[in-house]
Amino acid sequence: MMAQFPIAAIPFTNGWMLLWATAAIAPWIIHLWNRQRYQVTNWAANHLLAAAVKRAAKRVQLQDLLLLLIRTCILLLFALAIAEPLLGWIPLLGGGEPKSGHTHHVLVIDSSYSMQFQEESETRFAVAKQRAIELIRNSEQGDGFSLVTLSDPPQVIVSDPCFDPADIITEIGRLKAAQSGAKLTATLSEVKQLIQTANEKHPRLRDSSVTFITDLGTNTWEAAQNGSSRNLFDWINQAGQSRLIDLGGSQSSNAWIEEFRISQPVVSVEQPISCEIEIRHNGQLAVGQLPLEVIIGTEVVFRNIVEIQDHKKSQTVTFSHTFDQPGEVRLHARLGDDPLSLDNSRWLCLSVRESIRVLCVRGKPRADRYVRIALQATTSRGPKVSVKVEDESILSDARLSDYDCLFLCNIGRFNQHEARRLSQFLSSGGSIVFFLGDQVQAEAYNRVLAEHKPRILPVRIGKPSQLGEYYFNTLEFRHPILAPFSQTGRNLLAAIPTWKYHRCTAFESSSQIAVEFSSGDPAIVEERIGRGRVVVFATDGSLSSVTVSQSSGTQTPWSALALYQGFPPLVRETLHLALDQQRNLKNVRIGQTIGGSLAIGRANSAMISGPKLASDEVRLQLKEDQASWTYLPKSVGIFQRKYGKLPNQLFAVNLDSTTESTMQRVSAKDIKPLFAITGTNEQVAGRVDAIDRLGPPIYRYCLGLVLVLLCLESTLAWRFGKRD
């Protein structure tokens, strides 16, 4: 016996759209109106036509009635389609009572890069998408679906509940695994917002169900124990229920390249460099061998076999290489494939130089002398340094972009125009080293440089100290600028006397004090500012700053720093530290931006190309005579900036390997209490009904029938008119 199926019991997604069904009375109103428009007037010839009209009247009435019914059905079906009736199994086809879903499903799919771990023939991410699709097919028609990826940052793919299973399945099919970790707390916040919004916009969705499909990686799920995440889980479980599908296995062996680095701060032509490749494994990898190779450009320059040993989870492979031409080069270290191949590659971009270009600006005669000599001193570390010396007036109109670093020696003061030019130089990746002396006007420095937006100085400069005898405190040689002294020259700096200096106060935000005076005041302070670095020496780097005794007329220099044999290596290390920042800007981790500054040309945009990226346009941000650009890479590999006739610039984007590559998992007993339903991949798959119960949505049948009726109405109207 056919089931009862009252129309009043049928729920609709957009019930108010049924008001459009009132338009179905329009054809009847038009029909009745036309019948009243004519008045009958008897005349002689009318009697001759009466018999013929009477014979055709019934046929014409039937034709008009048929067209009227078809037009009415078109309007009714269209109103029904846009109201989206929620019918489950159609009783005529499947029997049983009609079903109406009232659950808002939020599907959270882990897209962190550990989900690209391959087990048998599929990655965990591919399996996660299959499980999500099976859950959709196992739901009731009328249920709504939202889709979120567990990533960093979380991505809300479908926010407003989608009631068409085919559409949400299509979105799942388009998902791609990320090449970064994941933020659990931020994802839970997005899920909470989705549920709250759905409750307001779709009150008929009385229940909510949040499903997490993940491998329970420690990097992501250790945050489940913090207070914020626990509160969010409690809220989600009170609003509905949460379930966990665990796709992680107990044995997830993996080896990866942790670091690819060079020891030299600056790379130059005909100077051999030492490259280090740090390789790690998580202890579950079978003992064996993995091939390792390094590619520079398109040429393989190094090959090796890495021995995987249980007791040795980390090892470093070293090789050397010499470049014979200047320019930008790309290096690619590649380890043999394993189940997680994404972390088996690491890239490095280097600028090979013929020389380092330094502009040394003096505030008084001979203020640059010892600094220039120190910069030009020949050493086995790094390239030749090309130094140009100018007076302070050059800062107003010199092309600062022609230089890698500025050494400003005992400059008295700066104006606003010069401050803007220095700020632009820092934003383009250049670095500045200040030597303070007797010419320095502290108040002017603070007003123009320290209070500039953005800041140009890492310190606020105070009044000069009292004349006395001060020595350097190297702070246990913790700062890299003191590397040459940490082993053989530990006493070189400590024995250097200083008689006067500027009292400085470092900004606590990001300034680092490398050396202090015995009085406790900072002696050398550095900070990353913009895309460059600023270093301040609180005393003079020459003998040009002197204090004259009013009683005896004796001249006392501010410092003997320039006379000691430790001064040249200190200056060179300062230069290397400044230039190392430029290399850091070219080699970033996924999630960090790349960018730079350009001289303004005709084009107002730059082009970025990269892995699986033909070309992407980046708009330039114009400011005075320079333009800056930033770009957020979505994948690892080598990216290239192109702009006009300027040389192309290379950038390397690498994984943050320590976050996901270890393949460590959280304890299941700690996580399961957070969820109402838990299970492994196989257990959940066994509970899922493989039969697709939903089929095509009812509104699609309605729209299809509307199209058929429109064609039928046009055809019949044409045939009836032609016959008449």
FENRA-V855561 format. One record per residue. N is the residue number from 0. D_LAST is the distance of its C-alpha to the last C-alpha in whole Angstrom. Layout:
# FENRA-V855561
n={N:N}
d_last={D_LAST:D_LAST}
This chain:
# FENRA-V855561
n={0:1:2:3:4:5:6:7:8:9:10:11:12:13:14:15:16:17:18:19:20:21:22:23:24:25:26:27:28:29:30:31:32:33:34:35:36:37:38:39:40:41:42:43:44:45:46:47:48:49:50:51:52:53:54:55:56:57:58:59:60:61:62:63:64:65:66:67:68:69:70:71:72:73:74:75:76:77:78:79:80:81:82:83:84:85:86:87:88:89:90:91:92:93:94:95:96:97:98:99:100:101:102:103:104:105:106:107:108:109:110:111:112:113:114:115:116:117:118:119:120:121:122:123:124:125:126:127:128:129:130:131:132:133:134:135:136:137:138:139:140:141:142:143:144:145:146:147:148:149:150:151:152:153:154:155:156:157:158:159:160:161:162:163:164:165:166:167:168:169:170:171:172:173:174:175:176:177:178:179:180:181:182:183:184:185:186:187:188:189:190:191:192:193:194:195:196:197:198:199:200:201:202:203:204:205:206:207:208:209:210:211:212:213:214:215:216:217:218:219:220:221:222:223:224:225:226:227:228:229:230:231:232:233:234:235:236:237:238:239:240:241:242:243:244:245:246:247:248:249:250:251:252:253:254:255:256:257:258:259:260:261:262:263:264:265:266:267:268:269:270:271:272:273:274:275:276:277:278:279:280:281:282:283:284:285:286:287:288:289:290:291:292:293:294:295:296:297:298:299:300:301:302:303:304:305:306:307:308:309:310:311:312:313:314:315:316:317:318:319:320:321:322:323:324:325:326:327:328:329:330:331:332:333:334:335:336:337:338:339:340:341:342:343:344:345:346:347:348:349:350:351:352:353:354:355:356:357:358:359:360:361:362:363:364:365:366:367:368:369:370:371:372:373:374:375:376:377:378:379:380:381:382:383:384:385:386:387:388:389:390:391:392:393:394:395:396:397:398:399:400:401:402:403:404:405:406:407:408:409:410:411:412:413:414:415:416:417:418:419:420:421:422:423:424:425:426:427:428:429:430:431:432:433:434:435:436:437:438:439:440:441:442:443:444:445:446:447:448:449:450:451:452:453:454:455:456:457:458:459:460:461:462:463:464:465:466:467:468:469:470:471:472:473:474:475:476:477:478:479:480:481:482:483:484:485:486:487:488:489:490:491:492:493:494:495:496:497:498:499:500:501:502:503:504:505:506:507:508:509:510:511:512:513:514:515:516:517:518:519:520:521:522:523:524:525:526:527:528:529:530:531:532:533:534:535:536:537:538:539:540:541:542:543:544:545:546:547:548:549:550:551:552:553:554:555:556:557:558:559:560:561:562:563:564:565:566:567:568:569:570:571:572:573:574:575:576:577:578:579:580:581:582:583:584:585:586:587:588:589:590:591:592:593:594:595:596:597:598:599:600:601:602:603:604:605:606:607:608:609:610:611:612:613:614:615:616:617:618:619:620:621:622:623:624:625:626:627:628:629:630:631:632:633:634:635:636:637:638:639:640:641:642:643:644:645:646:647:648:649:650:651:652:653:654:655:656:657:658:659:660:661:662:663:664:665:666:667:668:669:670:671:672:673:674:675:676:677:678:679:680:681:682:683:684:685:686:687:688:689:690:691:692:693:694:695:696:697:698:699:700:701:702:703:704:705:706:707:708:709:710:711:712:713:714:715:716:717:718:719:720:721:722:723}
d_last={47:44:46:45:43:42:40:43:45:43:45:43:45:43:42:42:39:37:37:34:32:32:29:27:26:25:21:22:24:21:18:21:22:18:18:22:21:20:22:21:23:24:24:24:21:19:20:19:15:16:16:13:12:14:13:9:11:13:10:9:12:13:11:12:15:15:15:17:20:20:20:23:25:25:27:29:30:30:33:34:35:37:39:40:41:44:43:46:45:42:43:40:42:45:46:49:49:47:49:49:52:54:56:57:58:60:61:64:64:68:67:71:72:74:71:71:73:72:73:72:69:67:69:69:66:64:65:64:61:60:62:59:56:57:58:55:53:55:54:52:48:48:52:52:54:56:58:62:64:68:69:71:69:67:63:60:57:55:56:53:53:50:48:46:49:47:48:51:52:51:53:56:55:56:59:62:66:68:71:73:74:73:73:73:74:71:69:69:69:65:65:66:64:61:61:62:59:56:58:57:53:53:54:53:55:58:60:61:62:64:64:67:67:70:73:75:77:80:80:76:77:81:79:78:82:82:81:78:76:77:76:73:73:74:71:68:70:70:66:65:67:68:68:70:69:72:71:75:77:81:82:80:83:82:84:83:85:86:87:87:90:93:96:96:95:94:93:95:95:98:99:98:96:96:93:93:90:90:89:89:87:87:89:87:86:88:91:90:90:87:87:87:86:86:84:84:81:80:84:86:89:90:90:91:91:91:93:92:94:94:97:96:93:93:94:94:94:95:95:96:94:95:93:93:91:90:86:84:84:82:84:82:84:82:83:82:79:79:77:76:76:75:78:80:80:81:81:83:83:86:87:90:92:95:96:96:95:97:98:101:101:105:106:109:111:112:110:108:110:111:107:107:109:108:105:106:108:108:107:105:102:99:99:101:100:100:101:101:103:102:103:101:99:97:95:93:92:92:90:90:87:90:92:92:94:96:100:100:104:106:103:104:101:97:95:91:90:92:91:87:88:90:87:85:87:87:83:83:85:89:92:95:98:100:104:106:109:111:108:106:105:103:102:100:99:98:96:94:94:94:92:89:86:85:89:91:94:95:98:99:102:105:109:111:113:117:119:120:120:117:116:112:111:109:107:108:106:103:101:100:101:105:104:107:109:109:111:114:114:113:116:115:113:115:118:117:118:116:118:115:111:108:107:104:102:99:95:95:91:91:95:97:101:102:106:108:111:114:114:110:108:105:107:103:100:97:93:90:88:85:84:88:91:94:98:100:104:106:109:110:109:112:116:114:114:117:119:122:125:126:130:130:128:127:123:122:118:116:115:117:114:113:117:116:115:112:111:109:107:106:104:103:102:100:98:97:96:94:92:91:89:87:87:86:83:82:82:80:79:75:74:76:75:76:76:78:79:78:79:76:74:71:69:68:68:69:68:69:68:70:69:65:65:64:64:64:64:67:67:70:72:74:77:79:80:79:76:76:73:73:71:70:70:68:70:73:75:75:73:74:73:72:73:73:76:78:79:77:78:78:78:79:77:78:78:80:81:83:80:79:80:83:80:82:81:81:83:80:82:82:78:77:78:75:72:71:70:72:72:72:69:70:70:67:65:66:64:61:58:57:54:51:50:47:45:42:41:39:37:36:34:32:32:31:28:27:26:24:22:21:20:18:16:16:14:12:11:10:9:6:5:6:4:0}
